[in-house]
């Protein structure tokens, strides 16, 4: 009994400290210092509806939009609750088949484009939720998007160039393009007529 009482006391103390007090403190500080990030970096449309998050990709497969990096989540594409990579190795036949299907889809959507396909358009990220693509992947899609939208390639190229985000402090990370923000800017430039 002399050992059980201190053990239970410590269990209750640390449960209150690490299970309630610490999370409440961190949540309070986050809400006070950076509320937008603490609430999921949500992008809200003009009508007040949440369109998406700056941190989680979305599926775009219409030819008039820039396509995101493929998602590796199994149940629903870009499902943050099921974040994971595919865990398929470089010799996996399933991975090769998936990449081949994605290459075929890109060729079918823009048969005139014979440029090399950037790898991030056919492979999923480790999380399966990447909201960004490389500038090369965005520029690869310019001709298709311009043709479908009835815009000049120069207009769409300039739009992509204006959405390329540089490395943080010039050295951290890689240049990238947020696909959701780029597609929202594209819709503001010229809405996609319903098909």
HUMO-V467651 format. One record per residue. N is the residue number from 1. RES is the residue in three letters. PSI is psi in radians with two decimals (NA if undefined). Layout:
# HUMO-V467651
((N & RES & PSI) (N & RES & PSI))
This chain:
# HUMO-V467651
((1 & UNK & -0.58) (2 & UNK & -0.37) (3 & UNK & -0.46) (4 & UNK & -0.73) (5 & UNK & -0.87) (6 & UNK & -0.61) (7 & UNK & -0.79) (8 & UNK & -0.71) (9 & UNK & -0.80) (10 & UNK & -0.66) (11 & UNK & -0.83) (12 & UNK & -0.77) (13 & UNK & -0.88) (14 & UNK & -0.47) (15 & UNK & -0.78) (16 & UNK & -0.73) (17 & UNK & -0.95) (18 & UNK & -0.33) (19 & UNK & -0.39) (20 & UNK & -0.99) (21 & UNK & -0.88) (22 & UNK & -0.87) (23 & UNK & -0.65) (24 & UNK & -0.71) (25 & UNK & -0.85) (26 & UNK & -0.73) (27 & UNK & -0.76) (28 & UNK & -0.78) (29 & UNK & -0.77) (30 & UNK & -0.74) (31 & UNK & -0.58) (32 & UNK & -0.70) (33 & UNK & -0.76) (34 & UNK & 1.26) (35 & UNK & -0.62) (36 & UNK & -0.82) (37 & UNK & -0.69) (38 & UNK & -0.44) (39 & UNK & 0.27) (40 & UNK & 0.14) (41 & UNK & 0.85) (42 & UNK & 2.41) (43 & UNK & 2.14) (44 & UNK & 2.34) (45 & UNK & 3.07) (46 & UNK & -0.42) (47 & UNK & 0.10) (48 & UNK & -0.03) (49 & UNK & 2.48) (50 & UNK & 2.20) (51 & UNK & -0.60) (52 & UNK & -2.95) (53 & UNK & 2.56) (54 & UNK & -0.25) (55 & UNK & -0.21) (56 & UNK & 2.26) (57 & UNK & 2.93) (58 & UNK & 2.63) (59 & UNK & 2.23) (60 & UNK & 2.14) (61 & UNK & 0.03) (62 & UNK & 2.46) (63 & UNK & -0.38) (64 & UNK & 0.07) (65 & UNK & 2.74) (66 & UNK & 2.35) (67 & UNK & 2.52) (68 & UNK & 3.02) (69 & UNK & 2.46) (70 & UNK & 2.62) (71 & UNK & 2.48) (72 & UNK & -0.04) (73 & UNK & 2.46) (74 & UNK & -0.81) (75 & UNK & -0.93) (76 & UNK & 2.27) (77 & UNK & 2.35) (78 & UNK & 0.56) (79 & UNK & 1.89) (80 & UNK & -0.41) (81 & UNK & -0.27) (82 & UNK & 0.56) (83 & UNK & 2.19) (84 & UNK & 2.82) (85 & UNK & 3.04) (86 & UNK & -0.37) (87 & UNK & 0.41) (88 & UNK & 2.26) (89 & UNK & 2.99) (90 & UNK & -0.32) (91 & UNK & 0.11) (92 & UNK & 2.23) (93 & UNK & -0.61) (94 & UNK & -0.70) (95 & UNK & -0.78) (96 & UNK & -0.71) (97 & UNK & -0.73) (98 & UNK & -0.77) (99 & UNK & -0.76) (100 & UNK & -0.75) (101 & UNK & -0.68) (102 & UNK & -0.68) (103 & UNK & -0.77) (104 & UNK & -0.71) (105 & UNK & -0.71) (106 & UNK & -0.74) (107 & UNK & -0.68) (108 & UNK & -0.60) (109 & UNK & -0.36) (110 & UNK & 1.27) (111 & UNK & -0.38) (112 & UNK & -0.24) (113 & UNK & 1.92) (114 & UNK & 0.26) (115 & UNK & 2.69) (116 & UNK & 2.39) (117 & UNK & 2.17) (118 & UNK & 2.44) (119 & UNK & -0.53) (120 & UNK & -0.14) (121 & UNK & -0.20) (122 & UNK & -0.07) (123 & UNK & 2.53) (124 & UNK & 2.74) (125 & UNK & 3.03) (126 & UNK & -0.62) (127 & UNK & -0.42) (128 & UNK & 0.15) (129 & UNK & 0.15) (130 & UNK & 2.16) (131 & UNK & -0.14) (132 & UNK & 2.71) (133 & UNK & 2.89) (134 & UNK & 2.74) (135 & UNK & -0.64) (136 & UNK & -0.70) (137 & UNK & -0.63) (138 & UNK & -0.80) (139 & UNK & -0.52) (140 & UNK & -0.56) (141 & UNK & -0.06) (142 & UNK & -0.83) (143 & UNK & -0.77) (144 & UNK & -0.85) (145 & UNK & -0.74) (146 & UNK & -0.76) (147 & UNK & -0.82) (148 & UNK & -0.66) (149 & UNK & -0.19) (150 & UNK & 0.53) (151 & UNK & 2.86) (152 & UNK & 2.64) (153 & UNK & -0.57) (154 & UNK & -0.71) (155 & UNK & -0.82) (156 & UNK & -0.67) (157 & UNK & -0.79) (158 & UNK & -0.64) (159 & UNK & -0.79) (160 & UNK & -0.82) (161 & UNK & -0.62) (162 & UNK & -0.24) (163 & UNK & 0.06) (164 & UNK & 2.14) (165 & UNK & 2.23) (166 & UNK & 3.02) (167 & UNK & 2.55) (168 & UNK & 2.24) (169 & UNK & 0.35) (170 & UNK & -0.10) (171 & UNK & -0.38) (172 & UNK & 2.27) (173 & UNK & -2.92) (174 & UNK & 2.68) (175 & UNK & 2.48) (176 & UNK & 2.92) (177 & UNK & 2.19) (178 & UNK & 1.98) (179 & UNK & -0.73) (180 & UNK & -0.82) (181 & UNK & -0.68) (182 & UNK & -0.76) (183 & UNK & -0.60) (184 & UNK & -0.72) (185 & UNK & -0.64) (186 & UNK & -0.74) (187 & UNK & -0.59) (188 & UNK & -0.59) (189 & UNK & -0.83) (190 & UNK & 1.91) (191 & UNK & 2.52) (192 & UNK & 2.17) (193 & UNK & 2.43) (194 & UNK & 2.42) (195 & UNK & NA))
